[in-house]
Amino acid sequence: MALLSAGQLFQYAEQQALNAVFLKTQSPAAAATYMALSTSATTGVLNSTATTMADASINEYATASGYARQAYGPVTATAASPSVIYNTAQITWGPFTAAPGTCNWGICCTLASGTSANTIAAYLLASSRTPAIGDSLQAAAGTGSAGVGFLCQV
């Protein structure tokens, strides 16, 4: 099992990127992407070959806690090397109606809900968060600088 590190693409996204860049297939049409929250441990858990949110290594927050995935809303990839993409607005989850557990990862995926969503990238949070009932979690709008927002680079 290949494990993920912070900011790494999942297998689905790697395949999409390579096929598009090398003109093997047309890239998927532009569509919304979503940020999920995961309770997976910070090391040795997330499987890079997970292609959907159904994978046992994902450990997404339960919707019974008042949790829902939120729109990612990234910028167009920067014209630089390395090229980066990041969220353009603050992202808020909650308020939670039940304590959802400790969050360690943000997972970018292709659908607003459901386990059939394809996984795109994993983002290790700067520090773990454990919201209580009534709390919300927020991610800052990205700036293109490491440590601000959900940033992915290739």
N, C-alpha and C positions, 0 to 999 in steps of 0.2 A: 504494500500500500504506500503510495507517494503522499506525503503530508505537505500541507500548505504553510507558507510563512506569510507574514503581513503584506497585504497589497498584491498578492499573486492571483493570476487568473486561474479559474477552474478549467478542466479539460474542454468543456463545451465552448468556452470563450476562446481558448487557444486555437481550436479547430476552425471556428468562425473567422478569426483574424487571419490565420494563414491562408485559408481558402480564398478570402477576399483579396488579400495583398498579392497573392500569386495568380489571381484571375482564374481560379479553378471553378468557382461558383460565384454568383452574385451574392453579395452580403445581404443579410436580412433587411427588409424595409425599415426605415426609421420608426421607432416605437418607444413608448415609455418604458423606463426601467424602475425598479423598486428596491428599497433598502429594508432588509429583514434584520432582526436581532437574534443572536445565538448565545446559548449558555455553554457551548463547547469550551473545554479547557484551553488555555492559551498556547499549549504546546502538545504535539503528539496526538492530535485528535482529528482535525479536519482533513478529509481525504481529497486530494487534488483531482481524482477521477470521478468525484461526485458530479453527475450531470444534471440532477434535479434536486429540488428541496426535499424530496422523499428520502434521500440518503441518510442512513443512520448516524453519520458523523456530523450532520448539520445542527441538530438540537435547537430548533427555532422556538422562541417564546410561544406559549399557548395563547390562542385568541380568547379563551375564557377569562383571561386576566384583563381584558379591555385593550389588548394589544392588536395592532394592525400594521402591516407593512406600509411604508410611506414612499411617495414619489422621490426618486433620486435627483432628476433634473440636472444632468451634467452639462458642462460647457462642451463645445466642439474641441476635439483634441488639439493641443497647442502645436504650432509650427516650430518645433524645437527638437533637439535630441539630448536627453530623452524627451519624448512627447508625453504630456500629462493630460489627464481628464479628471474633473472633480465636480462636486455638487456646487450649484450656484446660489442656493438659498439655505437658510437654517432648516433643519429637519427635526420635527418633534413627534415623539411617540407618547401616547397616554393622553390624559391621566389614566393610571392603571386602577382597575376596580378590585384586583387581587394582586398580592405580591408575586411577580413573575419569576423571581430568582435572579441570579447574578449574570449580567451580560458582559461578555468578553469580546465578541466579534460583531461587526456589521457584515451582512452578506448581500451583495447586489444580485438581483434576479430579474427574470423577465415578466412575471405576473404579479398582480396586486394581492393574490391569495392562492392557496392550493399547493399541493405537493408536486404538481406537474410543471411548475415554474422551473426553467433552466437556470442553473447557477452561473454567474458571470465572474465575480471576484470576491475575495474575502479581505476584510479590513480589520486588523487587530486594534482594539480601542487603546488609547494612551493609558488608561487605567480602567479597571473593572468597575461596573456600576451595579448597585443592587437597589432598585427603586422600591419604595413602600407603597401601600395603598394610597391613592390620591396623588402620587408623584408622577411626573413626566420626565422623559429623557430627551435631551436636545443635542444635536450635532451642529457645530458652527458651520456657516457658509464657507466653502473652500476659497482659498486665495491662490492656489498653485504652489504654495510653500509646504514642505513636509510638516506634518503635525497639525495642519489646519483643514478640517473637513475630511471627507472621504476621497483620497487622492490615489489614482492608479497611474503608473507610468510604464512605458515600454521603450 
